[in-house]
Amino acid sequence: MQRFKLIFHIIYVIIAVVIMYFSVDILLHTEQYLSKIKLSSYIKFPRYVMGLFLFISILMMVEFVLQQLKIHSIKNGVADLKDEIVDLKAKLYDKSQEDQVISPDEDEESQVEEDED
């Protein structure tokens, strides 16, 4: 699953960069593209569509970066929780050791009381 996500993220970033590059390129060099393409096939392709592609590619990149930041913060949170669990286990172990040390003393006191009776 990790490998699939890694491959998917790489493809996702490449597509976003390609869309952003071509959108900016077409917006800056519209006249050159119009001279290379027949006007009948161009069919008055609106400039706002390229702006929309540029906006969507920027949104894709922002979403990807925010997703990576969220994943990083969640992993840090999990690491902190694991450390807290280890600390709590250590305290519980120490408490159980203290209880075991106290128990033999109590047994001796009960035996001494029984001997006196």
GUSE-711907 format. One record per residue: residue number from 1; x, y, z of N, C-alpha, C, O, CB in turn. Coordinates in Angstrom, 2 decimals, always signed. Glycine has a CB too. Example, Ala and Ser with C-alpha at 12.3 -4.5 7.8 and 13.67 -1.06 7.14 Angstrom:
  voba    neast   nnorth      nup   caeast  canorth     caup    ceast   cnorth      cup    oeast   onorth      oup   cbeast  cbnorth     cbup
     1   +13.19    -5.69    +7.80   +12.30    -4.50    +7.80   +13.20    -3.30    +7.80   +14.24    -3.32    +8.46   +11.31    -4.47    +9.05
     2   +12.85    -2.25    +7.08   +13.67    -1.06    +7.14   +12.90    +0.03    +7.87   +13.41    +1.14    +8.04   +14.08    -0.60    +5.72
This chain:
  voba    neast   nnorth      nup   caeast  canorth     caup    ceast   cnorth      cup    oeast   onorth      oup   cbeast  cbnorth     cbup
     1    +0.82    -1.19    +0.00    +0.00    +0.00    +0.00    +0.87    +1.26    +0.00    +0.53    +2.23    -0.68    -0.93    +0.00    +1.20
     2    +1.96    +1.26    +0.74    +2.85    +2.42    +0.78    +3.43    +2.68    -0.60    +3.53    +3.84    -1.02    +3.97    +2.20    +1.81
     3    +3.83    +1.63    -1.30    +4.43    +1.79    -2.62    +3.41    +2.39    -3.58    +3.74    +3.27    -4.38    +4.95    +0.43    -3.16
     4    +2.16    +1.92    -3.50    +1.12    +2.45    -4.36    +0.90    +3.93    -4.10    +0.77    +4.72    -5.03    -0.19    +1.68    -4.16
     5    +0.86    +4.32    -2.82    +0.66    +5.73    -2.48    +1.83    +6.57    -2.96    +1.63    +7.69    -3.43    +0.47    +5.89    -0.97
     6    +3.04    +6.05    -2.85    +4.21    +6.79    -3.30    +4.16    +7.01    -4.81    +4.40    +8.12    -5.29    +5.50    +6.05    -2.91
     7    +3.84    +5.96    -5.54    +3.75    +6.08    -7.00    +2.62    +7.04    -7.38    +2.79    +7.88    -8.27    +3.50    +4.69    -7.65
     8    +1.49    +6.93    -6.70    +0.37    +7.81    -6.98    +0.73    +9.26    -6.70    +0.38   +10.15    -7.49    -0.85    +7.41    -6.16
     9    +1.42    +9.53    -5.61    +1.81   +10.90    -5.29    +2.80   +11.45    -6.31    +2.72   +12.63    -6.67    +2.41   +10.97    -3.88
    10    +3.71   +10.64    -6.77    +4.67   +11.09    -7.79    +3.92   +11.46    -9.07    +4.18   +12.51    -9.66    +5.73   +10.00    -8.08
    11    +3.00   +10.61    -9.49    +2.21   +10.89   -10.70    +1.38   +12.15   -10.49    +1.27   +12.98   -11.40    +1.30    +9.69   -11.04
    12    +0.80   +12.30    -9.33    -0.03   +13.45    -8.99    +0.77   +14.75    -9.11    +0.30   +15.72    -9.70    -0.59   +13.30    -7.56
    13    +1.97   +14.77    -8.57    +2.81   +15.96    -8.62    +3.25   +16.24   -10.04    +3.28   +17.40   -10.46    +4.02   +15.81    -7.70
    14    +3.61   +15.21   -10.80    +4.04   +15.40   -12.18    +2.91   +15.99   -13.02    +3.13   +16.92   -13.79    +4.51   +14.06   -12.80
    15    +1.71   +15.46   -12.86    +0.56   +15.99   -13.61    +0.31   +17.45   -13.26    +0.05   +18.27   -14.14    -0.70   +15.15   -13.33
    16    +0.39   +17.77   -11.98    +0.15   +19.16   -11.56    +1.20   +20.09   -12.16    +0.86   +21.18   -12.62    +0.18   +19.26   -10.02
    17    +2.45   +19.68   -12.16    +3.52   +20.52   -12.71    +3.35   +20.68   -14.22    +3.53   +21.77   -14.75    +4.90   +19.91   -12.39
    18    +3.00   +19.60   -14.91    +2.81   +19.66   -16.36    +1.65   +20.59   -16.70    +1.76   +21.43   -17.60    +2.56   +18.25   -16.94
    19    +0.53   +20.44   -15.99    -0.62   +21.31   -16.25    -0.25   +22.77   -15.99    -0.61   +23.66   -16.77    -1.83   +20.90   -15.38
    20    +0.46   +23.01   -14.91    +0.84   +24.38   -14.57    +1.78   +24.94   -15.65    +1.63   +26.08   -16.07    +1.51   +24.43   -13.18
    21    +2.74   +24.15   -16.08    +3.70   +24.62   -17.09    +3.00   +24.96   -18.40    +3.20   +26.04   -18.95    +4.78   +23.56   -17.34
    22    +2.19   +24.04   -18.90    +1.53   +24.27   -20.17    +0.49   +25.38   -20.09    +0.29   +26.12   -21.06    +0.89   +23.00   -20.67
    23    -0.18   +25.51   -18.95    -1.14   +26.60   -18.80    -0.44   +27.95   -18.88    -0.89   +28.85   -19.58    -1.89   +26.46   -17.47
    24    +0.65   +28.09   -18.16    +1.40   +29.35   -18.18    +1.97   +29.58   -19.58    +1.92   +30.70   -20.09    +2.54   +29.33   -17.13
    25    +2.51   +28.54   -20.20    +3.10   +28.67   -21.53    +2.05   +29.11   -22.56    +2.31   +30.00   -23.36    +3.74   +27.34   -21.97
    26    +0.89   +28.50   -22.53    -0.15   +28.86   -23.49    -0.68   +30.26   -23.21    -0.95   +31.01   -24.15    -1.31   +27.84   -23.44
    27    -0.82   +30.62   -21.95    -1.28   +31.97   -21.64    -0.29   +33.03   -22.10    -0.70   +34.09   -22.56    -1.53   +32.11   -20.14
    28    +1.00   +32.76   -21.98    +2.01   +33.74   -22.36    +2.24   +33.79   -23.87    +2.58   +34.85   -24.40    +3.31   +33.44   -21.66
    29    +2.06   +32.68   -24.55    +2.37   +32.61   -25.99    +1.14   +32.23   -26.81    +1.22   +31.38   -27.70    +3.49   +31.60   -26.23
    30    +0.02   +32.84   -26.53    -1.23   +32.50   -27.22    -1.13   +32.76   -28.72    -1.61   +31.95   -29.51    -2.40   +33.30   -26.63
    31    -0.54   +33.85   -29.10    -0.45   +34.20   -30.53    +0.38   +33.18   -31.31    +0.04   +32.83   -32.44    +0.16   +35.61   -30.70
    32    +1.46   +32.71   -30.71    +2.29   +31.71   -31.40    +1.54   +30.40   -31.57    +1.65   +29.76   -32.61    +3.60   +31.47   -30.62
    33    +0.77   +30.01   -30.57    -0.01   +28.77   -30.68    -1.11   +28.92   -31.73    -1.40   +27.98   -32.46    -0.63   +28.40   -29.32
    34    -1.72   +30.11   -31.80    -2.77   +30.34   -32.79    -2.22   +30.26   -34.21    -2.91   +29.80   -35.12    -3.43   +31.69   -32.56
    35    -0.98   +30.72   -34.41    -0.40   +30.66   -35.75    -0.05   +29.22   -36.16    -0.02   +28.91   -37.35    +0.86   +31.53   -35.82
    36    +0.20   +28.35   -35.20    +0.53   +26.95   -35.50    -0.71   +26.07   -35.67    -0.66   +25.06   -36.36    +1.40   +26.38   -34.40
    37    -1.81   +26.46   -35.04    -3.02   +25.66   -35.07    -4.00   +26.30   -36.06    -4.13   +27.52   -36.09    -3.65   +25.53   -33.65
    38    -4.67   +25.46   -36.85    -5.68   +26.01   -37.74    -6.79   +26.63   -36.91    -7.19   +26.11   -35.87    -6.25   +24.90   -38.68
    39    -7.27   +27.75   -37.38    -8.28   +28.48   -36.64    -9.57   +27.67   -36.51   -10.29   +27.81   -35.51    -8.56   +29.81   -37.30
    40    -9.87   +26.85   -37.47   -11.11   +26.06   -37.40   -11.02   +25.00   -36.31   -12.03   +24.68   -35.68   -11.39   +25.40   -38.75
    41    -9.84   +24.47   -36.07    -9.70   +23.47   -35.00    -9.58   +24.14   -33.63    -9.85   +23.53   -32.60    -8.47   +22.57   -35.27
    42    -9.17   +25.38   -33.64    -9.02   +26.10   -32.37   -10.37   +26.43   -31.76   -10.53   +26.36   -30.55    -8.21   +27.40   -32.58
    43   -11.33   +26.78   -32.57   -12.71   +27.06   -32.17   -12.76   +28.03   -30.99   -13.47   +27.80   -30.01   -13.44   +25.75   -31.82
    44   -12.02   +29.07   -31.10   -12.07   +30.13   -30.09   -11.94   +29.59   -28.66   -12.78   +29.87   -27.80   -13.37   +30.90   -30.22
    45   -10.90   +28.83   -28.43   -10.64   +28.27   -27.10   -10.44   +29.41   -26.13    -9.48   +30.16   -26.25    -9.40   +27.32   -27.12
    46   -11.33   +29.56   -25.16   -11.26   +30.73   -24.28   -10.02   +30.73   -23.39    -9.56   +29.69   -22.92   -12.51   +30.80   -23.42
    47    -9.51   +31.93   -23.18    -8.32   +32.06   -22.34    -8.62   +31.73   -20.89    -7.73   +31.29   -20.16    -7.76   +33.48   -22.43
    48    -9.85   +31.93   -20.46   -10.17   +31.65   -19.06   -10.07   +30.16   -18.74    -9.88   +29.78   -17.58   -11.58   +32.15   -18.74
    49   -10.18   +29.31   -19.77   -10.02   +27.87   -19.53    -8.58   +27.57   -19.12    -8.34   +26.77   -18.22   -10.39   +27.06   -20.80
    50    -7.61   +28.23   -19.78    -6.21   +28.04   -19.39    -5.96   +28.60   -17.99    -5.19   +28.03   -17.22    -5.26   +28.71   -20.42
    51    -6.61   +29.70   -17.67    -6.51   +30.25   -16.32    -7.10   +29.27   -15.31    -6.57   +29.11   -14.21    -7.23   +31.59   -16.22
    52    -8.19   +28.63   -15.70    -8.81   +27.63   -14.84    -7.89   +26.43   -14.63    -7.75   +25.92   -13.52   -10.15   +27.16   -15.43
    53    -7.24   +25.98   -15.72    -6.27   +24.89   -15.60    -5.13   +25.28   -14.66    -4.69   +24.48   -13.84    -5.72   +24.49   -16.98
    54    -4.67   +26.50   -14.79    -3.59   +26.98   -13.93    -4.05   +27.02   -12.47    -3.31   +26.61   -11.58    -3.13   +28.38   -14.37
    55    -5.26   +27.51   -12.24    -5.81   +27.57   -10.88    -5.95   +26.16   -10.30    -5.62   +25.94    -9.13    -7.17   +28.29   -10.89
    56    -6.45   +25.22   -11.09    -6.63   +23.84   -10.61    -5.29   +23.18   -10.30    -5.16   +22.47    -9.31    -7.39   +23.00   -11.65
    57    -4.29   +23.43   -11.14    -2.98   +22.83   -10.87    -2.37   +23.41    -9.59    -1.72   +22.68    -8.83    -2.03   +23.07   -12.06
    58    -2.57   +24.70    -9.36    -2.07   +25.29    -8.11    -2.81   +24.70    -6.92    -2.21   +24.41    -5.89    -2.23   +26.83    -8.13
    59    -4.11   +24.51    -7.06    -4.88   +23.88    -5.98    -4.40   +22.46    -5.72    -4.31   +22.03    -4.57    -6.38   +23.87    -6.33
    60    -4.07   +21.72    -6.79    -3.56   +20.36    -6.62    -2.25   +20.37    -5.83    -2.06   +19.55    -4.93    -3.34   +19.69    -7.99
    61    -1.37   +21.30    -6.16    -0.09   +21.37    -5.46    -0.28   +21.77    -3.99    +0.36   +21.20    -3.10    +0.85   +22.38    -6.15
    62    -1.15   +22.73    -3.74    -1.41   +23.15    -2.35    -2.02   +22.01    -1.56    -1.64   +21.76    -0.41    -2.35   +24.38    -2.32
    63    -2.97   +21.30    -2.18    -3.61   +20.16    -1.50    -2.58   +19.08    -1.18    -2.61   +18.50    -0.10    -4.74   +19.58    -2.35
    64    -1.68   +18.81    -2.11    -0.65   +17.80    -1.89    +0.26   +18.19    -0.74    +0.57   +17.37    +0.12    +0.18   +17.59    -3.17
    65    +0.70   +19.45    -0.71    +1.60   +19.91    +0.36    +0.88   +19.86    +1.71    +1.46   +19.41    +2.70    +2.09   +21.35    +0.07
    66    -0.36   +20.32    +1.75    -1.11   +20.28    +3.01    -1.33   +18.85    +3.49    -1.28   +18.57    +4.68    -2.45   +21.00    +2.86
    67    -1.59   +17.95    +2.55    -1.77   +16.54    +2.91    -0.48   +15.96    +3.50    -0.53   +15.22    +4.49    -2.19   +15.71    +1.67
    68    +0.65   +16.30    +2.92    +1.93   +15.80    +3.43    +2.22   +16.37    +4.81    +2.73   +15.66    +5.68    +3.06   +16.16    +2.46
    69    +1.90   +17.65    +5.02    +2.09   +18.25    +6.35    +1.19   +17.58    +7.39    +1.63   +17.33    +8.51    +1.79   +19.76    +6.31
    70    -0.04   +17.28    +7.02    -0.97   +16.62    +7.93    -0.46   +15.22    +8.28    -0.50   +14.81    +9.45    -2.39   +16.53    +7.30
    71    +0.02   +14.48    +7.29    +0.55   +13.14    +7.53    +1.75   +13.22    +8.48    +1.88   +12.41    +9.39    +0.97   +12.47    +6.20
    72    +2.61   +14.21    +8.26    +3.79   +14.37    +9.11    +3.38   +14.67   +10.56    +3.96   +14.12   +11.49    +4.70   +15.49    +8.57
    73    +2.39   +15.55   +10.73    +1.97   +15.89   +12.09    +1.30   +14.70   +12.78    +1.47   +14.50   +13.98    +1.02   +17.09   +12.07
    74    +0.55   +13.91   +12.03    -0.09   +12.72   +12.61    +0.96   +11.69   +13.02    +0.84   +11.07   +14.08    -1.08   +12.10   +11.61
    75    +1.98   +11.52   +12.19    +3.05   +10.58   +12.55    +3.78   +11.03   +13.81    +4.13   +10.20   +14.65    +4.05   +10.43   +11.40
    76    +4.00   +12.34   +13.94    +4.63   +12.85   +15.16    +3.74   +12.62   +16.37    +4.22   +12.29   +17.46    +4.95   +14.35   +15.01
    77    +2.43   +12.79   +16.18    +1.48   +12.54   +17.27    +1.49   +11.08   +17.69    +1.40   +10.78   +18.88    +0.09   +12.95   +16.86
    78    +1.58   +10.18   +16.73    +1.63    +8.75   +17.05    +2.91    +8.43   +17.81    +2.88    +7.64   +18.76    +1.54    +7.91   +15.76
    79    +4.01    +9.01   +17.40    +5.28    +8.78   +18.10    +5.20    +9.28   +19.54    +5.68    +8.62   +20.47    +6.44    +9.47   +17.36
    80    +4.60   +10.44   +19.73    +4.44   +10.97   +21.09    +3.56   +10.06   +21.94    +3.86    +9.82   +23.11    +3.84   +12.39   +21.05
    81    +2.48    +9.55   +21.35    +1.59    +8.65   +22.09    +2.30    +7.34   +22.43    +2.08    +6.78   +23.51    +0.33    +8.36   +21.27
    82    +3.14    +6.84   +21.53    +3.90    +5.62   +21.83    +4.85    +5.85   +22.99    +4.99    +4.99   +23.86    +4.68    +5.15   +20.59
    83    +5.49    +7.02   +23.02    +6.37    +7.35   +24.14    +5.59    +7.42   +25.45    +6.06    +6.96   +26.49    +7.09    +8.68   +23.88
    84    +4.41    +8.00   +25.39    +3.58    +8.09   +26.59    +3.14    +6.70   +27.06    +3.09    +6.44   +28.26    +2.35    +8.96   +26.31
    85    +2.83    +5.82   +26.13    +2.45    +4.44   +26.49    +3.61    +3.74   +27.17    +3.42    +3.04   +28.16    +2.00    +3.65   +25.24
    86    +4.82    +3.91   +26.64    +5.99    +3.29   +27.25    +6.19    +3.82   +28.67    +6.49    +3.05   +29.58    +7.26    +3.56   +26.39
    87    +6.02    +5.13   +28.86    +6.16    +5.71   +30.20    +5.12    +5.14   +31.17    +5.43    +4.81   +32.32    +6.03    +7.24   +30.14
    88    +3.89    +5.03   +30.69    +2.83    +4.48   +31.55    +3.07    +3.01   +31.88    +2.81    +2.57   +33.00    +1.47    +4.64   +30.87
    89    +3.57    +2.26   +30.92    +3.91    +0.86   +31.19    +5.02    +0.75   +32.23    +5.00    -0.12   +33.10    +4.33    +0.14   +29.89
    90    +6.00    +1.66   +32.12    +7.10    +1.65   +33.09    +6.59    +1.98   +34.49    +7.01    +1.36   +35.47    +8.19    +2.66   +32.68
    91    +5.68    +2.95   +34.59    +5.11    +3.29   +35.90    +4.30    +2.12   +36.46    +4.36    +1.82   +37.65    +4.22    +4.54   +35.78
    92    +3.55    +1.46   +35.59    +2.75    +0.32   +36.03    +3.66    -0.83   +36.49    +3.36    -1.49   +37.48    +1.83    -0.16   +34.89
    93    +4.75    -1.05   +35.77    +5.70    -2.09   +36.17    +6.34    -1.74   +37.51    +6.46    -2.60   +38.38    +6.79    -2.27   +35.09
    94    +6.74    -0.48   +37.68    +7.32    -0.05   +38.96    +6.33    -0.23   +40.09    +6.70    -0.67   +41.18    +7.77    +1.41   +38.88
    95    +5.07    +0.10   +39.86    +4.04    -0.05   +40.89    +3.84    -1.53   +41.24    +3.67    -1.88   +42.40    +2.71    +0.58   +40.43
    96    +3.87    -2.39   +40.23    +3.70    -3.82   +40.51    +4.90    -4.36   +41.29    +4.75    -5.23   +42.14    +3.52    -4.62   +39.18
    97    +6.10    -3.84   +41.01    +7.28    -4.26   +41.76    +7.19    -3.80   +43.21    +7.57    -4.54   +44.12    +8.57    -3.70   +41.11
    98    +6.69    -2.60   +43.42    +6.52    -2.10   +44.79    +5.50    -2.95   +45.55    +5.70    -3.25   +46.73    +6.07    -0.62   +44.78
    99    +4.43    -3.34   +44.88    +3.41    -4.18   +45.51    +3.99    -5.54   +45.89    +3.64    -6.10   +46.93    +2.20    -4.35   +44.57
   100    +4.86    -6.08   +45.05    +5.47    -7.37   +45.35    +6.42    -7.26   +46.53    +6.53    -8.19   +47.33    +6.21    -7.92   +44.12
   101    +7.11    -6.15   +46.66    +8.03    -5.95   +47.78    +7.24    -5.79   +49.07    +7.66    -6.29   +50.11    +8.95    -4.72   +47.54
   102    +6.14    -5.11   +49.03    +5.32    -4.88   +50.22    +4.64    -6.17   +50.66    +4.49    -6.41   +51.86    +4.26    -3.80   +49.96
   103    +4.23    -6.99   +49.75    +3.50    -8.22   +50.07    +4.27    -9.16   +50.99    +3.66    -9.65   +51.94    +3.14    -8.94   +48.81
   104    +5.55    -9.46   +50.77    +6.25   -10.36   +51.70    +6.34    -9.79   +53.11    +6.27   -10.55   +54.07    +7.65   -10.65   +51.18
   105    +6.48    -8.50   +53.27    +6.54    -7.90   +54.60    +5.22    -8.09   +55.33    +5.20    -8.39   +56.52    +6.88    -6.40   +54.51
   106    +4.13    -7.92   +54.62    +2.82    -8.11   +55.23    +2.63    -9.56   +55.66    +2.02    -9.83   +56.69    +1.71    -7.69   +54.25
   107    +3.15   -10.50   +54.86    +3.04   -11.91   +55.20    +3.80   -12.22   +56.49    +3.33   -12.98   +57.32    +3.57   -12.79   +54.04
   108    +4.97   -11.62   +56.65    +5.75   -11.84   +57.86    +5.02   -11.29   +59.08    +5.02   -11.93   +60.14    +7.13   -11.19   +57.74
   109    +4.39   -10.11   +58.96    +3.67    -9.52   +60.06    +2.49   -10.39   +60.44    +2.20   -10.54   +61.63    +3.21    -8.11   +59.72
   110    +1.80   -10.96   +59.46    +0.65   -11.82   +59.77    +1.10   -13.11   +60.44    +0.40   -13.63   +61.31    -0.15   -12.14   +58.48
   111    +2.29   -13.63   +60.04    +2.81   -14.83   +60.67    +3.22   -14.54   +62.12    +3.03   -15.37   +63.00    +4.00   -15.39   +59.86
   112    +3.78   -13.37   +62.37    +4.18   -13.01   +63.72    +2.96   -12.88   +64.61    +2.99   -13.31   +65.76    +4.99   -11.70   +63.72
   113    +1.89   -12.30   +64.11    +0.65   -12.17   +64.87    +0.05   -13.53   +65.17    -0.47   -13.75   +66.27    -0.35   -11.31   +64.11
   114    +0.13   -14.47   +64.22    -0.40   -15.80   +64.43    +0.41   -16.53   +65.50    -0.15   -17.27   +66.31    -0.41   -16.58   +63.12
   115    +1.74   -16.33   +65.50    +2.59   -16.98   +66.48    +2.30   -16.48   +67.89    +2.35   -17.25   +68.85    +4.05   -16.76   +66.15
   116    +1.99   -15.20   +68.03    +1.71   -14.63   +69.33    +0.41   -15.17   +69.91    +0.28   -15.29   +71.13    +1.65   -13.13   +69.24
   117    -0.56   -15.49   +69.06    -1.85   -16.01   +69.54    -1.66   -17.41   +69.95    -2.61   -18.06   +70.39    -2.96   -15.91   +68.47
